[in-house]
Every structure is written in C-alpha cells, then in structure tokens.
C-alpha cells in the first residue's frame, strides 16, 4: 500500500492508503517527487468542475523518477531517470485522433481529472508518455505540463517573429504562452490584473505588461501597436471580459487562441469576428510541446522557478488547498512535495 491525497468530496482533502500500481509490460513505474496544482484542481476542490467525480486522487503536473520498467520498455528509457509525464489519454479512433491531434481526443481522460492522478507515491504510465531530463530538478519538471499547454497555444496560433502577441492572463499556462511566443521571436505583451504575475511575465519574455485593473488596456494596446491592434491574442483566463477583450484588441485578419475555460456561456460580438475576418482557434492540452519545454527549461535562459508560489509538504496539502481557495490570486503555482527532490 502507499499514501495518496484524495478529494473525498468538495472541500474535503484526506490522506488515504491505496494499492500499489500494477506495472504493465510497456509501462514504467514513476516514484513521484513533486506535483503541481492548477486551476482545474482548485475547481475540483471547490466542487465546480463538471469533469470530476468524487472521491478523486488529483494531480497531473508531475516531476518524478523512474524506478522500474516493464519487459517491453525500450532500453533508452532507463531506471533512475528524472521525468515529467504527458498526463492525457487518447483512444486512437475518434476524429481528433485520426488526424493526429491526440491532445484533443474526444474521450481523453486526464490524470487527476477524469481518472485518479499523481498525488500519490508511485504511478505507472506508458513509456511513451514520459520525458526525461538529466539536468532538471523534479520541481522544474513539475512545471513542464502547464508550460507545455501554453506553448501549444502559441503553436496553434502560429506565433512567429513578425507577430505582436497579447497574452491575456499570466497564470502558469499564460506564462507558458508568454515564454513560447518570446522564444519564437514575437513581441509579447502580457495582460493581467496582478502586478506580481506581470513581473514574472516580464522575466519570462514579455516586452510590455498591461495591468487591466489600473490602466485602460485598449488605449495602452493601441499605443503599443500604432492603433492597429495585436496580430495574435491568446486568452488564458476563461472570463467573459477577457474573451471580449481578445476580439476587440486583435488586429484585422488577426488570430485569437482560446485556452481558458469559462464557467458559463460568454456573449460575444460576432461582428468583430466577421468584419475583421479573424481566426478563432481552440487550444487544448499539449502535443510534442513537452519535448520543446523540457529543452527550454534545460537552457535556463529565464527564471522559470519564479512561477512557484509555494512548495508544501504532503501532509499539509489540505491546509494549502484551503488557503489557495481563499486567495487564488496569491498563487501562480502551488507545488506539493511528495517524495525526494
């Protein structure tokens, strides 16, 4: 048996005993060292996620170490390697899978959301879903998943060096989009209502930062773009206001990439989409971006660990969830230390 952190019901976090995972022939056993928590985990804690049933072991942002492997695992996947985990599933047969977009599989089950996740001592995963690094710490590896989601959005939006890219929302996923867009050579503008998050965005590649709570965002964006608007906008909040802002602030013939999940239907001015001939693109999870993000982290050109707001021991997770729920704006990334770092 091993320990796990379970959401028994909304607002109820408990350390429980669960069975050891069974290792399949093509799977590796990962000793979990660190798990990051994201907005979907907070929604699960609050009982506002329609995708989560209870009880549920949460967690899908993993930094761990391979400690065993099945007989069918290739030699290149070695015991002792520190890894992060691609936490999604795919059926291989739905329309998305048939065109290679397995990140948006119709029947996806993400670790810790639709199925039990990584906030436990060991997990078994297919060897093709681990990405190893010889230099990154387990805490750094736990940042790979949210950064990859943001990086995927930049890829979906075809961000390049000629773009001015606006990222609305500078939480961990938005910061992934900021870093990716900057890495691709774009002029990046970060928008948020929290100065601390904007400062992190600046460190990770935003050339300009806009605090929408203290300044007129439309006027500022107009000033930065000669009145044209940005060529691409990435919505990483999931709020009605920021979805509307994305359509309003993007230039004619621009691109709007949607990552954020709104908790209720959003009313949009569709005339903006038609008149500007905008591309409005959805972006879900991540594909091969994990490899690019691990490389980006390994280069250490930017201080990605500044994203980490707090690291809490395993047995303090319940208190951390309560504090996070009471003041979500105070956290960019909350990490739970499960085992050795």
VOGU-3710 file (C-alpha; in Angstrom, 3 decimals, decimal comma):
1> xxxxxxxxxx> 0,000/0,000/0,000  1,011/3,631/-0,451  -0,256/7,066/0,521  -2,295/9,357/-1,719  -4,079/12,691/-1,409  -7,745/12,294/-2,212  -10,589/14,752/-2,655  -13,276/12,798/-0,847  -15,865/15,485/-1,653  -15,747/19,199/-2,459
11> xxxxxxxxxx> -13,677/20,915/0,217  -12,595/17,620/1,814  -8,929/16,653/1,376  -7,712/13,471/3,025  -4,561/11,352/3,006  -5,610/7,793/2,187  -3,993/4,401/1,630  -4,269/2,993/-1,904  -2,965/-0,111/-3,640  0,385/-0,102/-5,405
21> xxxxxxxxxx> 0,046/0,331/-9,194  0,264/-2,730/-11,390  3,091/-2,392/-13,907  2,211/-3,369/-17,486  4,786/-4,683/-19,973  5,107/-1,310/-21,759  4,879/0,837/-18,640  7,350/2,448/-16,275  6,892/2,903/-12,547  7,485/6,523/-11,552
31> xxxxxxxxxx> 8,265/7,495/-7,971  6,529/10,846/-7,638  8,659/13,607/-6,158  6,666/16,748/-6,819  3,217/17,590/-8,190  1,993/20,993/-9,354  -1,600/22,056/-8,845  -3,582/24,093/-11,361  -6,925/25,827/-11,725  -8,702/22,580/-12,605
41> xxxxxxxxxx> -7,536/21,145/-9,260  -8,872/24,209/-7,447  -12,195/23,862/-9,268  -12,303/20,211/-8,228  -11,680/21,238/-4,620  -14,456/23,818/-4,845  -16,854/21,365/-6,477  -17,225/23,457/-9,622  -15,593/21,106/-12,144  -18,124/19,168/-14,230
51> xxxxxxxxxx> -15,402/16,692/-15,247  -14,523/15,471/-11,738  -16,386/12,852/-9,716  -15,565/12,018/-6,093  -13,557/10,630/-4,491  -10,673/11,572/-6,768  -6,897/11,473/-6,397  -5,843/14,688/-8,113  -2,654/15,863/-9,782  -1,346/15,822/-13,347
61> xxxxxxxxxx> 1,765/18,046/-13,270  4,475/15,563/-12,385  8,148/15,533/-11,557  9,322/12,027/-10,684  11,927/9,305/-11,128  11,646/6,002/-12,999  12,217/3,190/-10,508  11,072/0,128/-12,511  10,032/-0,768/-16,039  8,127/-3,483/-17,862
71> xxxxxxxxxx> 9,793/-6,031/-20,077  8,557/-4,312/-23,234  10,059/-0,899/-22,437  12,964/0,169/-24,720  16,452/0,361/-23,226  16,629/4,097/-23,896  14,041/4,577/-21,114  16,288/3,963/-18,148  15,714/3,361/-14,467  16,868/6,332/-12,398
81> xxxxxxxxxx> 15,910/8,967/-14,976  14,073/12,049/-13,761  10,955/12,616/-15,854  7,802/14,575/-16,375  4,616/12,897/-17,611  2,249/13,541/-20,539  -0,912/13,110/-18,446  -3,605/12,671/-21,089  -5,141/9,630/-22,746  -6,284/9,061/-26,310
91> xxxxxxxxxx> -8,467/6,462/-27,966  -6,774/6,404/-31,381  -10,097/6,182/-33,228  -12,066/9,428/-32,763  -11,932/12,249/-35,360  -9,201/14,128/-33,471  -7,007/11,054/-33,043  -7,433/10,080/-36,676  -5,820/13,351/-37,759  -3,032/13,145/-35,191
101> xxxxxxxxxx> -4,436/15,639/-32,689  -4,438/13,200/-29,809  -4,250/16,063/-27,299  -7,899/16,819/-28,073  -9,128/13,217/-28,111  -12,901/13,096/-27,784  -12,544/10,553/-24,982  -9,486/11,998/-23,222  -9,103/11,236/-19,538  -6,536/13,452/-17,840
111> xxxxxxxxxx> -4,722/12,237/-14,746  -6,376/13,662/-11,663  -9,449/14,880/-13,548  -11,448/12,107/-15,197  -9,247/9,404/-13,593  -7,091/9,142/-10,494  -3,922/11,161/-10,707  -0,394/11,648/-9,467  -0,718/12,908/-5,897  0,441/9,574/-4,618
121> xxxxxxxxxx> 3,808/7,948/-4,034  4,063/5,963/-7,289  2,261/5,849/-10,634  2,531/3,538/-13,644  2,481/5,154/-17,096  3,239/4,081/-20,655  6,899/4,633/-21,526  5,913/6,863/-24,440  4,369/9,363/-22,039  7,492/10,229/-20,058
131> xxxxxxxxxx> 10,006/12,937/-20,964  13,370/12,671/-19,250  15,989/15,248/-18,314  19,483/14,736/-16,960  19,721/18,254/-15,566  16,298/19,416/-14,356  15,121/19,116/-10,771  11,820/17,431/-10,018  10,324/20,824/-9,202  11,335/22,137/-12,612
141> xxxxxxxxxx> 9,930/19,042/-14,289  6,609/19,588/-12,489  6,339/22,918/-14,338  6,557/21,264/-17,754  2,867/20,428/-18,172  1,366/23,919/-17,710  4,184/25,471/-19,718  3,514/22,938/-22,483  -0,178/23,858/-22,569  0,786/27,494/-23,097
151> xxxxxxxxxx> 3,460/26,546/-25,622  0,877/24,523/-27,552  -1,371/27,595/-27,722  1,480/29,591/-29,250  1,951/26,824/-31,809  -1,773/26,707/-32,575  -1,669/30,465/-33,128  1,355/30,126/-35,440  3,192/32,781/-33,445  6,360/33,957/-35,195
161> xxxxxxxxxx> 8,951/36,732/-35,150  6,779/39,205/-37,043  3,926/38,995/-34,544  2,885/41,189/-31,680  1,276/38,654/-29,374  -1,006/39,585/-26,498  -1,374/37,024/-23,716  -4,426/37,683/-21,559  -3,827/36,070/-18,159  -0,382/35,433/-16,702
171> xxxxxxxxxx> -1,012/32,367/-14,598  1,174/29,339/-15,251  -0,432/28,438/-18,596  -0,399/32,052/-19,769  3,255/32,277/-18,755  3,911/29,239/-20,930  2,386/31,135/-23,848  4,465/34,223/-22,984  7,703/32,217/-22,889  6,896/30,318/-26,080
181> xxxxxxxxxx> 5,926/33,431/-28,021  9,080/35,217/-26,858  11,184/32,198/-27,814  9,672/32,347/-31,300  10,779/35,975/-31,617  7,428/37,726/-31,211  6,956/40,996/-29,384  4,957/39,820/-26,370  2,507/41,834/-24,314  1,339/40,327/-21,022
191> xxxxxxxxxx> -2,020/41,389/-19,588  -3,245/40,627/-16,076  -4,683/42,383/-13,024  -1,851/41,362/-10,690  1,481/43,194/-10,749  3,416/40,243/-9,313  2,244/37,963/-12,132  3,057/40,656/-14,672  6,558/40,958/-13,263  7,007/37,205/-13,713
201> xxxxxxxxxx> 5,705/37,561/-17,266  8,329/40,217/-17,894  11,058/37,893/-16,615  9,802/35,126/-18,917  9,788/37,209/-22,065  7,014/39,835/-22,104  8,386/43,078/-23,544  5,387/45,052/-22,326  2,987/44,463/-19,416  -0,522/45,850/-19,006
211> xxxxxxxxxx> -2,418/45,865/-15,714  -6,051/45,900/-16,809  -7,162/46,822/-13,284  -5,212/50,076/-13,142  -4,946/51,274/-16,748  -7,062/51,379/-19,871  -5,986/48,230/-21,685  -7,427/49,275/-25,052  -5,627/52,615/-25,007  -2,358/51,002/-23,947
221> xxxxxxxxxx> -2,534/48,312/-26,645  -3,400/50,930/-29,251  -0,366/52,938/-28,210  1,921/49,922/-28,413  0,669/48,875/-31,861  0,226/52,181/-33,639  -3,539/51,835/-33,340  -3,649/48,590/-35,318  -4,111/46,081/-32,513  -2,104/42,924/-31,925
231> xxxxxxxxxx> -1,646/40,312/-34,626  -2,462/37,481/-32,212  -4,228/37,265/-28,870  -4,090/34,260/-26,539  -6,900/34,075/-23,973  -5,658/32,199/-20,882  -8,191/33,282/-18,253  -11,582/31,870/-19,171  -13,563/35,004/-18,261  -16,202/36,809/-20,312
241> xxxxxxxxxx> -14,322/40,091/-20,079  -11,034/38,705/-21,393  -12,714/36,804/-24,223  -14,326/40,047/-25,341  -11,044/41,914/-24,957  -9,252/39,379/-27,134  -11,674/40,008/-30,022  -11,553/43,765/-29,516  -7,778/44,150/-29,181  -6,669/41,898/-32,048
251> xxxxxxxxxx> -5,976/43,488/-35,417  -7,886/42,932/-38,632  -7,061/39,484/-40,077  -5,588/38,512/-36,696  -5,734/35,297/-34,698  -7,414/34,623/-31,359  -6,371/31,483/-29,499  -8,655/30,253/-26,729  -7,219/28,255/-23,818  -9,329/29,417/-20,890
261> xxxxxxxxxx> -12,446/27,528/-19,826  -15,294/29,891/-18,986  -17,623/28,528/-16,301  -20,704/29,854/-18,093  -21,626/30,848/-21,667  -19,967/34,051/-22,891  -21,782/36,622/-25,039  -19,508/37,841/-27,847  -19,828/40,491/-30,529  -19,625/38,213/-33,555
271> xxxxxxxxxx> -19,460/41,222/-35,888  -15,833/41,602/-34,793  -15,055/38,071/-35,970  -16,663/38,623/-39,354  -15,657/42,216/-40,022  -12,025/41,613/-39,030  -12,021/38,164/-40,667  -10,474/36,713/-37,536  -9,245/33,189/-36,996  -10,652/31,964/-33,672
281> xxxxxxxxxx> -8,797/28,835/-32,603  -9,247/26,451/-29,709  -6,206/25,095/-27,881  -6,408/22,099/-25,549  -3,689/20,311/-23,576  -0,394/19,763/-25,443  1,273/17,520/-28,001  5,020/17,284/-28,693  5,499/20,616/-26,907  6,641/18,688/-23,818
291> xxxxxxxxxx> 9,941/17,999/-25,568  10,416/21,656/-26,501  9,535/22,794/-22,998  11,972/20,393/-21,334  14,661/21,780/-23,645  13,589/25,348/-22,858  13,792/24,648/-19,126  17,192/22,998/-19,515  18,575/26,082/-21,245  17,763/28,109/-18,091
301> xxxxxxxxxx> 17,737/31,345/-20,044  14,800/32,535/-17,970  13,935/32,074/-14,264  11,028/29,658/-14,632  11,122/28,643/-10,970  9,912/32,165/-10,152  6,498/30,786/-11,161  6,445/28,710/-7,972  4,479/30,496/-5,269  4,819/27,842/-2,568
311> xxxxxxxxxx> 6,002/24,291/-2,021  4,126/22,416/0,700  4,810/19,038/2,316  2,496/16,143/1,505  0,750/16,236/4,885  -0,046/19,968/4,592  -1,958/19,726/1,320  -5,386/20,169/2,948  -4,371/23,441/4,591  -2,759/24,640/1,360
321> xxxxxxxxxx> -5,963/23,984/-0,606  -7,961/25,984/1,921  -5,567/28,944/1,700  -5,447/28,719/-2,091  -9,236/28,702/-2,365  -9,493/31,721/-0,066  -6,930/33,749/-2,054  -6,362/32,269/-5,540  -4,816/35,473/-6,873  -1,916/34,993/-4,443
331> xxxxxxxxxx> -0,696/31,849/-6,213  0,855/31,266/-9,620  1,923/27,677/-8,973  1,440/25,625/-5,830  3,611/22,509/-5,612  3,141/19,538/-3,297  6,314/17,725/-2,320  5,511/14,024/-2,358  8,928/12,402/-2,078  12,613/13,100/-2,532
341> x> 13,631/16,098/-4,651
//
